[in-house]
Amino acid sequence: MTDSNEQHIIIVGGGMTGGLLGVLLAEAGLRVTVLDGAPVPAMPSGAAQLRVSTLTEASHWLLRNTGVWGLLDASRVQPYNAMQVWDQDGTGEVTFTAEEAGTDTLGWLLENGHLTAALYRRAETLDCLDWQCGISVDSVRREGEQWQVQCGDRQLMADLLVGADGARSRVREWAGISGGPRDSGHHALVATIATARPHGGCARQVFMESGPLALLPLYSDVQQGEQRQCSIVWSGWPERINDLKQCDPERFAMELQAAVADALGEVTLISERAVFPIQERHASSYVAPFLALVGDAAHVIHPLAGQGVNLGLLDAAVLAEEVIRACEAGLGCADVQALARYQRRRRGENLVMQNAMRGFQQLFEQRALPLRWLRNTGMKLVNQAGPVKGFFANRALGRSADLPVSARPPSTARNSG
Ligand SMILES: Cc1cc2nc3c(=O)[nH]c(=O)nc-3n(C[C@H](O)[C@H](O)[C@H](O)COP(=O)(O)OP(=O)(O)OC[C@H]3O[C@@H](n4cnc5c(N)ncnc54)[C@H](O)[C@@H]3O)c2cc1C
């Protein structure tokens, strides 16, 4: 039997996934240190941050159940209750509403920095959790049944080491786990726009031959007016995206308005434009002895369906569930079976999502007439066929048969023990 109170878990990376994992483990009384090279995350104020995420129902329950949701500034969280997806090159269109999915809200849009700041505030209330900012991990090394973590001239020992250090994970590299990258052939441009017409709480996405463009409803801003600002993620071939980054704001706005078929009337660019190359990754293994990877350190998928961080939060929840169970059984926090179960429950699920995103990207790049006809007919059929549409709506909501207890509404969480 191992005394888990004596054991020490170190999480490298205090982004959204690392932060949530720290909170979940510390809530169960496990001793955790989160190390992050960035400064202390601050609650946002003023203009919207460029990096935002759509959160699913499962992510929302995770944050509600851990007391993090209540620490968010509600005026900067935008729920959406409809989704509209269409093909620019035809008449195919799929619409979902929250009502059809039997719920009030399909998802929420919030700034990444906002969520990290709320996680940090929650961490400050937990005695077992020590979240240290401005501390970069320089290297890690296996020492028997522990990992030695080197930060400058400090050394820390971990009984379980977790890599939550993002797409370019050094922990993954130091553990000798391969993980891509594979060039998706796309770059993604993010920006904030003001629109003449209100977004109406609807997330919109148009698929073009050159790539998908998402118009995501942002919180209401006093200056822009009620429901009149959106965050955009415009993915596509690098030359096209770099041209869109460099062109003057007026041309950018005109091109955007044309691409979304004037869906929200006149648009105005109200932020800078940032571009990210999209390199997919998938770790060959999520675990090694006394070590696990979560979030982007384990997998990076195309952002076209806004699922990346949602998968990462579920990784954190499943890993926490397995580790806590092993500790309660006296097996220790790095029990080999617990880590194997974590990998089994998450890797297949994440691979399916990654492949689906790749499939969508490739399908909409096709110019051949029969394929264009097929995808337009397919979209129309999905739109009309209740069960198929329900399947896609459930995926978008993050519902699945193997949800960890912490990602379920409290009533079902209680019933399933
Ligand atoms: C354009 C774009 C749009 C997206 N939109 C969505 C969306 O709508 N919905 C969605 O679900 N996902 C979206 N994603 C994906 C999402 O942003 C990522 O999946 C998510 O940010 C990953 O979180 P993470 O905590 O795993 O990693 P990260 O956010 O990368 O955090 C890693 C942390 O580790 C720290 N770190 C790294 N190395 C070290 C070190 N050596 N020592 C100490 N600390 C270290 C960093 O400082 C950082 O804080 C999008 C991605 C892109 C590119």
The ligand as an SDF file (V2000), in Angstrom:
LIG
                    3D

 53 58  0  0  0  0  0  0  0  0999 V2000
   -6.7470   29.2340  -34.0620 C   0  0  0  0  0  0  0  0  0  0  0  0
   -7.1610   28.2430  -33.0330 C   0  0  0  0  0  0  0  0  0  0  0  0
   -8.4880   28.2250  -32.5780 C   0  0  0  0  0  0  0  0  0  0  0  0
   -8.9070   27.2850  -31.6420 C   0  0  0  0  0  0  0  0  0  0  0  0
  -10.2050   27.2800  -31.2290 N   0  0  0  0  0  0  0  0  0  0  0  0
  -10.6240   26.3300  -30.3510 C   0  0  0  0  0  0  0  0  0  0  0  0
  -11.9860   26.2630  -29.9120 C   0  0  0  0  0  0  0  0  0  0  0  0
  -12.8430   27.0740  -30.3020 O   0  0  0  0  0  0  0  0  0  0  0  0
  -12.3460   25.2810  -29.0330 N   0  0  0  0  0  0  0  0  0  0  0  0
  -11.4470   24.3650  -28.5760 C   0  0  0  0  0  0  0  0  0  0  0  0
  -11.8430   23.4580  -27.8180 O   0  0  0  0  0  0  0  0  0  0  0  0
  -10.1540   24.4230  -28.9450 N   0  0  0  0  0  0  0  0  0  0  0  0
   -9.7080   25.3660  -29.8080 C   0  0  0  0  0  0  0  0  0  0  0  0
   -8.3990   25.4160  -30.1850 N   0  0  0  0  0  0  0  0  0  0  0  0
   -7.4500   24.4960  -29.5440 C   0  0  0  0  0  0  0  0  0  0  0  0
   -7.0500   25.0010  -28.1560 C   0  0  0  0  0  0  0  0  0  0  0  0
   -6.6040   26.3470  -28.2370 O   0  0  0  0  0  0  0  0  0  0  0  0
   -5.9460   24.1150  -27.5790 C   0  0  0  0  0  0  0  0  0  0  0  0
   -6.3700   22.7660  -27.6580 O   0  0  0  0  0  0  0  0  0  0  0  0
   -5.6750   24.4760  -26.1140 C   0  0  0  0  0  0  0  0  0  0  0  0
   -5.1990   25.7850  -25.9850 O   0  0  0  0  0  0  0  0  0  0  0  0
   -4.6550   23.5080  -25.4970 C   0  0  0  0  0  0  0  0  0  0  0  0
   -4.5440   23.7650  -24.1220 O   0  0  0  0  0  0  0  0  0  0  0  0
   -3.3700   23.1000  -23.2770 P   0  0  0  0  0  0  0  0  0  0  0  0
   -3.5990   23.5710  -21.8710 O   0  0  0  0  0  0  0  0  0  0  0  0
   -3.3110   21.6460  -23.5390 O   0  0  0  0  0  0  0  0  0  0  0  0
   -2.0330   23.7090  -23.8760 O   0  0  0  0  0  0  0  0  0  0  0  0
   -1.5370   25.2110  -23.9280 P   0  0  0  0  0  0  0  0  0  0  0  0
   -2.6660   26.1590  -23.9610 O   0  0  0  0  0  0  0  0  0  0  0  0
   -0.5510   25.2920  -25.0430 O   0  0  0  0  0  0  0  0  0  0  0  0
   -0.8100   25.4230  -22.5190 O   0  0  0  0  0  0  0  0  0  0  0  0
    0.4810   24.9080  -22.2870 C   0  0  0  0  0  0  0  0  0  0  0  0
    1.0950   25.6400  -21.0900 C   0  0  0  0  0  0  0  0  0  0  0  0
    2.3590   25.0380  -20.7940 O   0  0  0  0  0  0  0  0  0  0  0  0
    3.2910   26.0500  -20.4740 C   0  0  0  0  0  0  0  0  0  0  0  0
    4.6250   25.5080  -20.7540 N   0  0  0  0  0  0  0  0  0  0  0  0
    5.0840   25.0260  -21.9520 C   0  0  0  0  0  0  0  0  0  0  0  0
    6.3470   24.5660  -21.8050 N   0  0  0  0  0  0  0  0  0  0  0  0
    6.6880   24.7470  -20.4970 C   0  0  0  0  0  0  0  0  0  0  0  0
    7.8570   24.4730  -19.7350 C   0  0  0  0  0  0  0  0  0  0  0  0
    8.9380   23.9040  -20.2610 N   0  0  0  0  0  0  0  0  0  0  0  0
    7.8640   24.8040  -18.4120 N   0  0  0  0  0  0  0  0  0  0  0  0
    6.7840   25.3670  -17.8370 C   0  0  0  0  0  0  0  0  0  0  0  0
    5.6350   25.6510  -18.5190 N   0  0  0  0  0  0  0  0  0  0  0  0
    5.5970   25.3410  -19.8290 C   0  0  0  0  0  0  0  0  0  0  0  0
    2.8800   27.2480  -21.3420 C   0  0  0  0  0  0  0  0  0  0  0  0
    3.3200   28.4610  -20.7560 O   0  0  0  0  0  0  0  0  0  0  0  0
    1.3640   27.1110  -21.3560 C   0  0  0  0  0  0  0  0  0  0  0  0
    0.7500   27.8760  -20.3360 O   0  0  0  0  0  0  0  0  0  0  0  0
   -7.9660   26.3410  -31.1210 C   0  0  0  0  0  0  0  0  0  0  0  0
   -6.6410   26.3530  -31.5560 C   0  0  0  0  0  0  0  0  0  0  0  0
   -6.2350   27.2940  -32.5150 C   0  0  0  0  0  0  0  0  0  0  0  0
   -4.8010   27.2860  -32.9960 C   0  0  0  0  0  0  0  0  0  0  0  0
  1  2  1  0
  2  3  1  0
  2 52  2  0
  3  4  2  0
  4  5  1  0
  4 50  1  0
  5  6  2  0
  6  7  1  0
  6 13  1  0
  7  8  2  0
  7  9  1  0
  9 10  1  0
 10 11  2  0
 10 12  1  0
 12 13  2  0
 13 14  1  0
 14 15  1  0
 14 50  1  0
 15 16  1  0
 16 17  1  0
 16 18  1  0
 18 19  1  0
 18 20  1  0
 20 21  1  0
 20 22  1  0
 22 23  1  0
 23 24  1  0
 24 25  2  0
 24 26  1  0
 24 27  1  0
 27 28  1  0
 28 29  2  0
 28 30  1  0
 28 31  1  0
 31 32  1  0
 32 33  1  0
 33 34  1  0
 33 48  1  0
 34 35  1  0
 35 36  1  0
 35 46  1  0
 36 37  1  0
 36 45  1  0
 37 38  2  0
 38 39  1  0
 39 40  1  0
 39 45  2  0
 40 41  1  0
 40 42  2  0
 42 43  1  0
 43 44  2  0
 44 45  1  0
 46 47  1  0
 46 48  1  0
 48 49  1  0
 50 51  2  0
 51 52  1  0
 52 53  1  0
M  END
$$$$
